[in-house]
C-alpha cells in the first residue's frame, strides 16, 4: 500500500506540475492548426490573384504550411519543457552538410523561384541566352527548357538565366526588321523609296503601327544605301524576314532595276 500511495503522490505531483502545460499545449495545438489552415487559404487566394505559375503556387503553399508546422512544434516543445539543444544541433549540422552538398542545386532552385515570381520571360517567349536562340517551352524550379529554331532542345539551369544576360525577343510584342539595299546613283532615290514602300505595304505580316521607315543611311563614292525598317510580330519573325526580302527582290527585278552586281 505504501508503494501505491507513493505512486499516486508522484502521479498527482507530476499532474500538478505538467498538467497545465499539457492543457495549454493542446489548446495551442488546436488553435495553431486552425490558424495554419486560415493563413494557407489567404496565401492561396493571394497567389491566385497575382496569377502565379501553378507549380510555384503549390510549392509556396506547401512551404508556408511546413514552416508554420515546424514553428508550432517548436513552440509546443518549449511549452512542455522539452530540451531542444541536441535537436537544434542536429538540425544545424544537417543544414550545413546539405547546403555544401547541394550548393549548385539550391542556387538553381532559388533562381527558379525568382524567375517564376518576377517573370523576366514566360513560356512561349523567344529568348537569346547562352549563345542559343529559341522558344521557351517549359519553366521548372531547377531549369528552363528552350526549343531552338533548328528543333534542338536546350536545357539551361536557372542559375545561369538569373545571373547572366537574357535577351527577350517577345516581351515588347513586336520586333523591328532592318534591311539595307545599295543602289547606283543613276537609279532615282524617290523611285526606289516609293517602290519599297509599296512592297512593304503589300506584305501582310508587316505591322501598320509603328509605320515603316525608309531612308538614306550611306552616301558612297559610286552608290547610296537605303535602310528599310519595318515592325513584325515576334513569332515567325525569321520566316517573315526571308519572305519579305524575297518579295522586295522580286519587285525590284519586276521594275527593271538592277542592284550592284546584277549588271
C-alpha positions in Angstrom: 0.0 0.0 0.0 2.9 2.4 0.7 4.2 1.9 -2.8 0.8 2.5 -4.3 0.4 5.7 -2.2 3.8 6.9 -3.3 2.9 6.2 -6.9 -0.4 8.2 -6.5 1.5 11.0 -4.8 4.1 11.2 -7.6 1.5 11.0 -10.3 -0.5 13.7 -8.6 2.6 15.9 -8.3 3.5 15.3 -11.9 0.0 16.2 -13.0 0.1 19.4 -11.0 3.4 20.3 -12.5 2.9 19.3 -16.1 -0.9 19.2 -16.4 -1.3 22.9 -17.1 1.5 22.8 -19.6 -0.1 19.9 -21.4 -3.5 21.6 -21.4 -2.0 24.8 -22.7 -0.1 22.7 -25.3 -3.3 21.0 -26.5 -5.1 24.4 -26.8 -2.2 25.9 -28.7 -2.1 22.8 -31.0 -5.8 23.2 -31.9 -5.6 26.9 -32.3 -2.3 26.7 -34.3 -3.7 24.1 -36.7 -6.8 26.3 -37.4 -4.5 29.3 -37.8 -2.3 27.4 -40.2 -5.2 26.4 -42.4 -6.5 30.0 -42.3 -3.2 31.5 -43.4 -2.8 28.8 -46.1 -6.1 29.9 -47.6 -5.0 33.5 -47.5 -1.8 32.6 -49.3 -3.6 30.6 -51.8 -6.1 33.4 -52.6 -3.2 35.9 -52.9 -1.2 33.7 -55.3 -4.3 33.2 -57.5 -4.9 37.0 -57.6 -1.3 37.6 -58.6 -1.6 34.8 -61.3 1.5 32.9 -60.1 2.7 29.9 -62.0 0.8 26.8 -60.9 3.9 24.9 -59.9 5.2 27.8 -57.9 1.8 28.3 -56.3 1.7 24.8 -55.0 5.4 25.0 -53.8 4.8 28.3 -51.9 1.6 26.9 -50.2 3.4 23.8 -49.1 6.5 25.7 -48.0 4.4 28.1 -45.9 2.4 25.2 -44.3 5.6 23.2 -43.5 7.3 26.2 -41.9 4.3 27.1 -39.8 4.0 23.4 -38.7 7.7 23.4 -37.7 7.2 26.6 -35.7 4.2 25.2 -34.0 6.1 22.0 -33.0 9.0 24.1 -31.6 6.6 26.2 -29.6 4.9 23.1 -28.2 8.3 21.6 -27.2 9.2 24.9 -25.5 5.9 24.9 -23.5 6.2 21.3 -22.5 9.8 21.9 -21.3 11.5 19.6 -23.8 15.2 20.4 -24.2 15.9 21.5 -27.8 19.7 21.8 -27.6 20.5 18.5 -29.1 17.6 18.8 -31.6 18.8 22.2 -32.7 22.5 21.0 -33.1 21.4 18.1 -35.3 19.3 20.3 -37.5 22.1 22.8 -37.8 24.7 20.2 -38.7 22.3 18.6 -41.3 21.6 22.0 -42.8 25.3 22.9 -43.2 26.1 19.5 -44.8 23.1 19.7 -47.1 24.0 23.3 -48.1 27.5 22.3 -49.0 26.5 19.2 -51.0 23.7 21.0 -52.9 25.0 24.5 -53.3 24.7 24.5 -57.1 21.3 22.8 -57.0 20.0 25.2 -54.3 21.1 28.1 -56.4 19.2 26.8 -59.4 16.2 26.2 -57.1 16.3 29.7 -55.7 16.8 31.2 -59.2 13.8 29.2 -60.5 11.6 30.6 -57.7 12.7 34.2 -58.6 12.1 33.6 -62.4 8.6 32.2 -61.7 7.8 35.2 -59.4 9.4 38.1 -61.3 8.7 36.6 -64.8 11.5 38.0 -66.9 10.3 35.6 -69.5 7.3 33.3 -69.9 6.5 30.0 -71.7 6.2 30.9 -75.4 8.7 33.8 -75.4 11.6 33.8 -77.8 15.0 34.2 -76.0 18.6 34.6 -76.8 20.8 33.2 -73.9 23.9 31.2 -73.5 24.6 31.6 -77.2 21.2 29.9 -78.1 18.1 31.4 -79.6 14.8 29.7 -79.3 11.3 29.4 -77.8 10.7 28.7 -74.1 8.7 25.5 -73.8 8.9 24.9 -70.1 10.0 26.7 -66.9 10.8 24.3 -64.0 12.0 25.1 -60.5 15.6 23.9 -61.4 15.9 24.5 -65.1 14.3 26.1 -68.2 13.7 24.2 -71.5 14.3 26.1 -74.8 13.5 24.7 -78.2 15.8 26.3 -80.8 14.7 27.2 -84.3 16.6 24.2 -85.7 14.5 21.9 -83.4 17.1 21.3 -80.7 16.1 21.0 -77.1 18.3 23.1 -74.8 18.0 22.6 -71.0 19.5 25.7 -69.2 20.0 25.7 -65.4 18.0 28.6 -63.8 21.1 29.8 -62.0 22.6 30.7 -65.4 19.5 32.5 -66.5 19.1 34.6 -63.3 22.8 35.7 -63.2 23.6 36.4 -66.9 22.1 38.5 -69.7 18.9 37.3 -71.3 17.6 38.9 -74.5 13.8 38.5 -74.5 12.7 39.0 -78.1 9.0 38.6 -77.4 8.4 40.9 -74.3 7.6 44.1 -76.2 5.1 42.3 -78.5 6.9 43.3 -81.8 10.3 43.3 -83.4 11.9 45.6 -85.9 13.4 44.2 -89.1 16.2 46.2 -90.8 17.1 45.6 -94.4 19.8 47.6 -96.2 20.0 47.9 -100.0 22.7 49.6 -102.2 21.9 51.3 -105.5 23.9 53.2 -108.1 23.4 57.0 -108.4 21.7 56.5 -111.8 18.7 55.0 -110.0 16.4 57.7 -108.7 16.1 57.5 -104.9 12.5 58.7 -104.8 11.5 56.0 -107.3 13.2 53.3 -105.1 11.6 54.7 -101.9 8.1 54.5 -103.5 8.8 51.0 -104.7 10.0 49.8 -101.3 7.0 51.4 -99.5 4.7 49.6 -101.9 6.4 46.3 -101.3 6.3 46.7 -97.6 2.7 47.8 -97.7 1.6 44.8 -99.6 3.4 42.4 -97.2 0.6 41.4 -94.7 3.0 40.4 -91.9 4.3 44.0 -91.6 2.6 45.9 -88.8 0.9 49.2 -89.7 1.9 50.7 -86.3 4.6 51.8 -85.9 4.7 52.8 -89.6 7.6 51.6 -91.8 10.6 53.9 -92.1 12.7 54.1 -95.3 15.7 56.5 -95.7 19.2 57.0 -96.8 21.9 55.6 -94.5 25.0 55.9 -96.6 26.4 58.0 -99.4 29.3 56.3 -101.1 31.5 57.4 -104.0 29.6 55.4 -106.6 26.4 54.3 -104.8 24.0 55.1 -102.0 22.4 52.8 -99.4 18.7 52.7 -98.4 17.6 51.3 -95.0 14.2 49.7 -94.6 12.8 49.4 -91.1 9.6 47.5 -90.6 7.9 46.1 -87.5 6.6 42.5 -87.2 5.3 40.0 -84.6 8.0 38.2 -82.7 6.7 34.7 -83.6 7.5 33.8 -87.1 10.0 36.6 -87.4 12.7 34.7 -89.3 10.2 33.2 -91.8 8.7 36.7 -92.4 12.2 38.2 -92.8 13.1 35.7 -95.5 9.7 36.2 -97.3 9.9 40.0 -97.2 13.4 40.1 -98.6 12.3 37.7 -101.4 9.3 39.9 -102.2 11.5 43.1 -102.3 14.0 41.5 -104.6 11.2 40.2 -106.9 9.6 43.7 -107.0 12.9 45.4 -107.8 13.5 43.0 -110.7 10.0 43.4 -112.0 10.5 47.1 -112.1 13.6 46.6 -114.3 16.0 48.0 -111.7 19.4 46.3 -111.3 21.2 46.1 -108.0 25.0 46.4 -107.9 26.5 43.1 -109.2 23.3 42.4 -111.3 24.6 44.1 -114.5 
